[in-house]
Amino acid sequence: MRIRLALLTACLSVATALPAQAAPTDTHLEGRLPSGAAYVMDVPASWNGTVLLYSHGYSPAGAPNPAQNTPGAAARDKLLAEGYALIGSSYATNGWAVTEAVPDQLATLDLFTGKFGAARRTLAWGTSYGGFVTTMLAERHAGRFDGSLSMCGLVQGGVANWNSTLDPVFALRTLLTPDSGIRLAGFTGQAEAVAAGKALTTKVDAAQRTPEGRARIALAAALHGIPGYNDASQTEPGPTDWETQQVNQYTAVRGLLQMPAFSWRQEAESRAGGNPSWNTGVDYTAMLARSPLYKEVKELYKEAGLSLRTDLSALGRAPRVSADPPAVRWMRNTSVLSGRLADPQLNIHTTGDALIPVQAESAYRRAAGAAGSAPLFRQAYVDAPGHCTFTPGETLAALRTLENRLDTGRWDTSPAALNARATAAEPTAEPRYVPYRPAAYPRPYDLAHPGDTRP
């Protein structure tokens, strides 16, 4: 009996001395999809059942193109701590890569499901060009998602984007260097596009040194919707400080010329097989009259002793740029939104965005309303200069708002509610959601309006 008791005591001692089973650990995966796109996945050990598929912004041809699964490190760390799975791809190519981005994002989601099982809830979210990719996913692959969040997204779609990018450069060439022959579209390659952008930039730089030139640059900025305070490093102008507004717009106009209006356009044209944009039939006098920047332009023309009517007449008489119909069809088939949503989508945008002006949100509101998606769709605005300059708290507040809509069946997108959620997520930052309604997009184009098909 004593021997058996001793043996039992020894066995118990051995058992208690064994190490405890290792706790589950977070999983970080990186790899390549069959397309060649990179992917990245972060899955916490205590996964809460929700997966967030992140679509990143525009990466120019030749730039590094890593996979991304969140807008930034602060949001990533907080979401992982709360149990969210975070996934995303790089897209197989850079540039206007929607035809690769959408299938690569879906392939990343498939891979995640194969490795970790089906999610309880799947949300698409993205920033800038990735906000456009997110909305394409939400519209064309609704069965894969429960909701979506587009942040500072290019939600006017491809045709509208390239049309609106054409307008300011057309105005600048016509008014600053009408006989230069600078090509604005239909480029033979990157070299020609870059040279054209540099040539027009030189003219704009010279124009900025005169009152007449500054007024004309302001007119071009107004046609694109470039705000007078578009970068946090700028001096914030007062409501009638037209000179400071114009200086701030000049900086953004130079950025537009150096990349999107020429280099990025040529890359998109190479995919479309030609020029997908036009300004035939466009009334620039009416467009300017509708712009919230009209007063600034009018006052700067007056101060310069320049006739706005004469310049607008010159724009009306100038030879126009025509589109290549096959390129328009390609862009329409691959890169134009319909506004048809099957699940809730929230869009957020900064009010001082020069790269994707906040009026882009009006374009998508127009599409969603015509498509009958208004109950599923909401927009919210952060009063801040710059493109995608949301704080981590503001970003997480938008995500919480979308989740609340899915949980309750009701939207609560008031600035007060969003700011409260932002403060809860990031107590040290002042939230900046405000009541706001952007002006109409200058030249909308979507699949919900048959009249948009006519160049």
Solvent accessible surface area in square Angstrom, and as a share of the most:
residue,aa,sasa,rsa
1,M,166,0.74
2,R,213,0.78
3,I,132,0.67
4,R,160,0.58
5,L,109,0.54
6,A,62,0.48
7,L,111,0.55
8,L,105,0.52
9,T,76,0.44
10,A,51,0.39
11,C,83,0.50
12,L,108,0.54
13,S,63,0.41
14,V,95,0.55
15,A,57,0.44
16,T,115,0.67
17,A,84,0.65
18,L,119,0.59
19,P,123,0.78
20,A,98,0.76
21,Q,174,0.78
22,A,90,0.70
23,A,76,0.59
24,P,113,0.71
25,T,109,0.63
26,D,100,0.52
27,T,47,0.27
28,H,103,0.46
29,L,53,0.26
30,E,123,0.55
31,G,26,0.25
32,R,173,0.63
33,L,11,0.06
34,P,140,0.88
35,S,64,0.41
36,G,37,0.35
37,A,1,0.01
38,A,15,0.12
39,Y,22,0.08
40,V,16,0.09
41,M,0,0.00
42,D,18,0.09
43,V,9,0.05
44,P,7,0.05
45,A,48,0.37
46,S,90,0.58
47,W,64,0.22
48,N,54,0.28
49,G,13,0.12
50,T,1,0.01
51,V,0,0.00
52,L,0,0.00
53,L,0,0.00
54,Y,5,0.02
55,S,0,0.00
56,H,2,0.01
57,G,19,0.19
58,Y,43,0.17
59,S,17,0.11
60,P,34,0.21
61,A,69,0.54
62,G,86,0.82
63,A,37,0.28
64,P,116,0.73
65,N,40,0.20
66,P,81,0.51
67,A,23,0.18
68,Q,65,0.29
69,N,11,0.06
70,T,13,0.07
71,P,51,0.32
72,G,33,0.32
73,A,55,0.43
74,A,57,0.45
75,A,5,0.04
76,R,86,0.31
77,D,78,0.41
78,K,69,0.29
79,L,0,0.00
80,L,39,0.20
81,A,89,0.69
82,E,70,0.31
83,G,3,0.02
84,Y,20,0.08
85,A,0,0.00
86,L,0,0.00
87,I,0,0.00
88,G,0,0.00
89,S,0,0.00
90,S,3,0.02
91,Y,7,0.03
92,A,34,0.27
93,T,58,0.34
94,N,25,0.13
95,G,3,0.03
96,W,4,0.01
97,A,1,0.01
98,V,3,0.02
99,T,58,0.34
100,E,45,0.20
101,A,0,0.00
102,V,17,0.10
103,P,66,0.42
104,D,6,0.03
105,Q,0,0.00
106,L,22,0.11
107,A,35,0.27
108,T,0,0.00
109,L,8,0.04
110,D,75,0.39
111,L,56,0.28
112,F,1,0.01
113,T,55,0.32
114,G,70,0.67
115,K,105,0.45
116,F,57,0.24
117,G,33,0.31
118,A,88,0.68
119,A,28,0.22
120,R,160,0.58
121,R,34,0.12
122,T,15,0.09
123,L,0,0.00
124,A,0,0.00
125,W,0,0.00
126,G,0,0.00
127,T,18,0.10
128,S,14,0.09
129,Y,4,0.02
130,G,0,0.00
131,G,0,0.00
132,F,0,0.00
133,V,0,0.00
134,T,0,0.00
135,T,0,0.00
136,M,4,0.02
137,L,0,0.00
138,A,11,0.08
139,E,24,0.11
140,R,104,0.38
141,H,62,0.28
142,A,23,0.18
143,G,83,0.80
144,R,86,0.32
145,F,11,0.04
146,D,55,0.28
147,G,2,0.02
148,S,1,0.01
149,L,0,0.00
150,S,0,0.00
151,M,1,0.00
152,C,0,0.00
153,G,0,0.00
154,L,15,0.07
155,V,2,0.01
156,Q,8,0.04
157,G,0,0.00
158,G,0,0.00
159,V,0,0.00
160,A,0,0.00
161,N,18,0.09
162,W,7,0.03
163,N,4,0.02
164,S,2,0.01
165,T,5,0.03
166,L,0,0.00
167,D,0,0.00
168,P,0,0.00
169,V,0,0.00
170,F,0,0.00
171,A,1,0.01
172,L,1,0.01
173,R,47,0.17
174,T,17,0.10
175,L,19,0.10
176,L,37,0.18
177,T,12,0.07
178,P,92,0.58
179,D,140,0.73
180,S,51,0.33
181,G,66,0.63
182,I,17,0.08
183,R,115,0.42
184,L,3,0.02
185,A,9,0.07
186,G,32,0.30
187,F,18,0.07
188,T,125,0.73
189,G,20,0.20
190,Q,73,0.33
191,A,85,0.66
192,E,56,0.25
193,A,0,0.00
194,V,57,0.32
195,A,58,0.45
196,A,9,0.07
197,G,4,0.03
198,K,136,0.58
199,A,43,0.33
200,L,0,0.00
201,T,10,0.06
202,T,88,0.51
203,K,89,0.38
204,V,0,0.00
205,D,35,0.18
206,A,44,0.34
207,A,13,0.10
208,Q,24,0.11
209,R,176,0.64
210,T,57,0.33
211,P,67,0.42
212,E,67,0.30
213,G,4,0.04
214,R,78,0.28
215,A,0,0.00
216,R,51,0.18
217,I,0,0.00
218,A,0,0.00
219,L,0,0.00
220,A,0,0.00
221,A,0,0.00
222,A,4,0.03
223,L,1,0.00
224,H,11,0.05
225,G,7,0.07
226,I,1,0.01
227,P,25,0.16
228,G,8,0.08
229,Y,54,0.20
230,N,13,0.07
231,D,64,0.33
232,A,82,0.63
233,S,103,0.66
234,Q,30,0.13
235,T,97,0.56
236,E,119,0.54
237,P,21,0.13
238,G,33,0.32
239,P,122,0.77
240,T,95,0.55
241,D,49,0.26
242,W,31,0.11
243,E,91,0.41
244,T,30,0.17
245,Q,21,0.09
246,Q,2,0.01
247,V,76,0.43
248,N,7,0.03
249,Q,0,0.00
250,Y,40,0.15
251,T,80,0.47
252,A,17,0.13
253,V,0,0.00
254,R,69,0.25
255,G,34,0.33
256,L,11,0.05
257,L,0,0.00
258,Q,91,0.41
259,M,78,0.35
260,P,14,0.09
261,A,0,0.00
262,F,1,0.01
263,S,14,0.09
264,W,44,0.15
265,R,1,0.00
266,Q,21,0.09
267,E,24,0.11
268,A,1,0.00
269,E,7,0.03
270,S,73,0.47
271,R,57,0.21
272,A,8,0.06
273,G,66,0.63
274,G,17,0.17
275,N,6,0.03
276,P,1,0.01
277,S,0,0.00
278,W,16,0.06
279,N,0,0.00
280,T,51,0.30
281,G,83,0.79
282,V,18,0.10
283,D,85,0.44
284,Y,5,0.02
285,T,72,0.42
286,A,35,0.27
287,M,8,0.04
288,L,1,0.00
289,A,65,0.51
290,R,146,0.53
291,S,16,0.11
292,P,88,0.55
293,L,24,0.12
294,Y,76,0.29
295,K,108,0.46
296,E,3,0.01
297,V,0,0.00
298,K,98,0.41
299,E,34,0.15
300,L,13,0.07
301,Y,3,0.01
302,K,151,0.64
303,E,103,0.46
304,A,17,0.13
305,G,74,0.71
306,L,39,0.20
307,S,55,0.36
308,L,26,0.13
309,R,198,0.72
310,T,80,0.47
311,D,7,0.04
312,L,18,0.09
313,S,48,0.31
314,A,25,0.19
315,L,0,0.00
316,G,49,0.47
317,R,175,0.64
318,A,17,0.13
319,P,115,0.72
320,R,63,0.23
321,V,24,0.14
322,S,75,0.48
323,A,18,0.14
324,D,58,0.30
325,P,81,0.51
326,P,76,0.48
327,A,0,0.00
328,V,10,0.06
329,R,139,0.51
330,W,59,0.21
331,M,0,0.00
332,R,57,0.21
333,N,103,0.53
334,T,24,0.14
335,S,0,0.00
336,V,1,0.01
337,L,4,0.02
338,S,5,0.03
339,G,0,0.00
340,R,138,0.50
341,L,18,0.09
342,A,65,0.51
343,D,42,0.22
344,P,9,0.06
345,Q,0,0.00
346,L,0,0.00
347,N,0,0.00
348,I,0,0.00
349,H,0,0.00
350,T,0,0.00
351,T,24,0.14
352,G,5,0.05
353,D,1,0.00
354,A,17,0.13
355,L,73,0.36
356,I,6,0.03
357,P,5,0.03
358,V,7,0.04
359,Q,15,0.07
360,A,0,0.00
361,E,0,0.00
362,S,8,0.05
363,A,6,0.05
364,Y,1,0.00
365,R,64,0.23
366,R,78,0.28
367,A,2,0.01
368,A,1,0.01
369,G,44,0.42
370,A,57,0.44
371,A,34,0.26
372,G,58,0.56
373,S,4,0.03
374,A,53,0.41
375,P,91,0.57
376,L,39,0.19
377,F,11,0.05
378,R,88,0.32
379,Q,31,0.14
380,A,6,0.05
381,Y,12,0.05
382,V,0,0.00
383,D,83,0.43
384,A,6,0.05
385,P,20,0.12
386,G,8,0.07
387,H,48,0.21
388,C,36,0.21
389,T,59,0.35
390,F,27,0.11
391,T,31,0.18
392,P,49,0.31
393,G,1,0.01
394,E,0,0.00
395,T,8,0.05
396,L,3,0.01
397,A,0,0.00
398,A,0,0.00
399,L,0,0.00
400,R,55,0.20
401,T,0,0.00
402,L,0,0.00
403,E,18,0.08
404,N,43,0.22
405,R,37,0.13
406,L,43,0.21
407,D,97,0.50
408,T,57,0.33
409,G,46,0.45
410,R,166,0.61
411,W,38,0.13
412,D,59,0.31
413,T,28,0.16
414,S,50,0.32
415,P,38,0.24
416,A,76,0.59
417,A,18,0.14
418,L,1,0.00
419,N,34,0.17
420,A,65,0.50
421,R,51,0.19
422,A,4,0.03
423,T,58,0.34
424,A,81,0.63
425,A,16,0.12
426,E,40,0.18
427,P,103,0.64
428,T,133,0.77
429,A,29,0.22
430,E,140,0.63
431,P,26,0.16
432,R,71,0.26
433,Y,6,0.02
434,V,44,0.25
435,P,117,0.73
436,Y,94,0.36
437,R,174,0.64
438,P,6,0.04
439,A,34,0.27
440,A,76,0.59
441,Y,14,0.05
442,P,25,0.16
443,R,28,0.10
444,P,40,0.25
445,Y,8,0.03
446,D,7,0.03
447,L,49,0.24
448,A,26,0.20
449,H,46,0.21
450,P,107,0.67
451,G,38,0.36
452,D,19,0.10
453,T,56,0.32
454,R,176,0.64
455,P,84,0.53
